[in-house]
């Protein structure tokens, strides 16, 4: 797993753990907050059409297997 994905996975897990342990939060709301913030960041450099295509692609790739990340040689 590439370093960026490992960091992202750890940050998400930390946020979800915090939501689980704080009775004023919910994991569903935290998931939506994380998604909203990520989309806001991506929107700075991508058009809505590009974001839709990216989201559709990622949704199609979701499975129980981990994504294979390769770097150009």
ChimeraX attribute file (.defattr): number of C-alpha atoms within 10 A of each C-alpha:
attribute: neighborCount
match mode: 1-to-1
recipient: residues
	/A:1	11
	/A:2	11
	/A:3	9
	/A:4	9
	/A:5	12
	/A:6	11
	/A:7	12
	/A:8	11
	/A:9	11
	/A:10	12
	/A:11	13
	/A:12	15
	/A:13	12
	/A:14	12
	/A:15	15
	/A:16	20
	/A:17	13
	/A:18	15
	/A:19	18
	/A:20	15
	/A:21	11
	/A:22	11
	/A:23	8
	/A:24	7
	/A:25	13
	/A:26	14
	/A:27	16
	/A:28	12
	/A:29	12
	/A:30	18
	/A:31	14
	/A:32	11
	/A:33	13
	/A:34	16
	/A:35	12
	/A:36	12
	/A:37	11
	/A:38	11
	/A:39	15
	/A:40	12
	/A:41	11
	/A:42	14
	/A:43	13
	/A:44	8
	/A:45	10
	/A:46	14
	/A:47	11
	/A:48	12
	/A:49	9
	/A:50	13
	/A:51	15
	/A:52	12
	/A:53	12
	/A:54	13
	/A:55	13
	/A:56	11
	/A:57	11
	/A:58	10
	/A:59	10
	/A:60	9
	/A:61	12
	/A:62	10
	/A:63	8
	/A:64	6
	/A:65	7
	/A:66	9
	/A:67	12
	/A:68	7
	/A:69	9
	/A:70	8
	/A:71	5
	/A:72	3
	/A:73	3
